[in-house]
């Protein structure tokens, strides 16, 4: 599966206060992740994007590298596990 066909807006930060998003925000500030581009979509409002990416649950990371999906994670709250998922994009 390739990247979504429609453009997304880049998010400068992750706005949720859940442990998952606070870990992701902290990780994105680390040097090894500084060149990642993160897009945040509202699960309840982005139904076309959910369908296109086959996202069936909230709190899903879909990780792309060179325009191709390389991994995904749903509901992960461990900082180390989230770092491993984000690392697949490097």
C-alpha positions as CSV (number, residue, x, y, z in Angstrom):
1,X,0.0,0.0,0.0
2,X,1.3,3.4,-0.9
3,X,1.0,6.8,0.8
4,X,-2.5,8.4,0.8
5,X,-3.5,9.9,-2.6
6,X,-4.6,13.2,-1.1
7,X,-2.4,15.7,0.6
8,X,-2.3,16.0,4.3
9,X,-1.4,18.9,6.5
10,X,1.8,18.6,8.6
11,X,1.2,18.8,12.3
12,X,3.7,20.6,14.4
13,X,2.8,18.8,17.5
14,X,0.6,16.0,18.8
15,X,-2.3,17.5,20.8
16,X,-3.7,14.6,22.7
17,X,-2.8,14.2,26.4
18,X,-2.8,10.4,26.3
19,X,0.4,8.6,27.4
20,X,0.8,7.4,23.8
21,X,0.8,10.9,22.3
22,X,3.0,12.4,25.1
23,X,5.6,9.6,24.5
24,X,5.4,10.3,20.7
25,X,5.8,14.0,21.2
26,X,8.9,13.5,23.5
27,X,10.4,11.0,21.0
28,X,9.9,13.4,18.1
29,X,12.1,16.0,20.0
30,X,15.0,13.5,20.1
31,X,17.8,14.0,17.5
32,X,17.3,10.7,15.7
33,X,13.7,11.5,14.9
34,X,14.0,15.2,14.1
35,X,13.6,14.6,10.4
36,X,10.4,12.6,10.6
37,X,7.3,14.2,9.3
38,X,4.2,13.5,11.4
39,X,0.6,13.9,10.3
40,X,-2.2,13.8,12.8
41,X,-5.7,13.0,11.7
42,X,-8.9,13.3,13.7
43,X,-10.2,9.7,13.9
44,X,-13.8,10.9,14.1
45,X,-13.7,13.4,11.3
46,X,-11.3,11.8,8.7
47,X,-13.4,8.9,7.6
48,X,-12.1,8.8,4.0
49,X,-8.5,8.8,5.2
50,X,-9.3,6.0,7.7
51,X,-10.9,3.9,4.9
52,X,-7.9,4.6,2.6
53,X,-5.4,3.6,5.2
54,X,-7.5,0.8,6.6
55,X,-7.4,2.2,10.1
56,X,-10.1,0.5,12.2
57,X,-9.1,1.7,15.7
58,X,-8.1,5.0,17.3
59,X,-4.5,5.5,18.4
60,X,-3.0,4.0,15.2
61,X,0.4,4.9,13.9
62,X,0.8,4.1,10.2
63,X,4.5,4.5,9.3
64,X,5.7,5.1,5.7
65,X,9.2,5.2,4.3
66,X,9.8,6.3,0.7
67,X,6.0,6.4,0.1
68,X,5.4,2.8,1.2
69,X,3.9,1.6,4.4
70,X,6.5,-0.2,6.5
71,X,4.6,-0.9,9.7
72,X,1.7,0.1,11.9
73,X,0.9,0.1,15.5
74,X,-2.4,0.4,17.4
75,X,-2.9,1.3,21.0
76,X,0.8,1.1,21.9
77,X,1.6,3.1,25.1
78,X,5.2,2.0,25.8
79,X,7.7,4.7,24.9
80,X,10.3,2.1,23.9
81,X,7.7,0.3,21.6
82,X,6.6,3.6,20.0
83,X,10.3,4.5,19.4
84,X,10.8,1.2,17.7
85,X,7.7,1.8,15.5
86,X,8.9,5.4,14.6
87,X,12.4,4.0,13.9
88,X,11.0,2.0,11.0
89,X,10.7,5.2,9.1
90,X,14.4,6.1,9.3
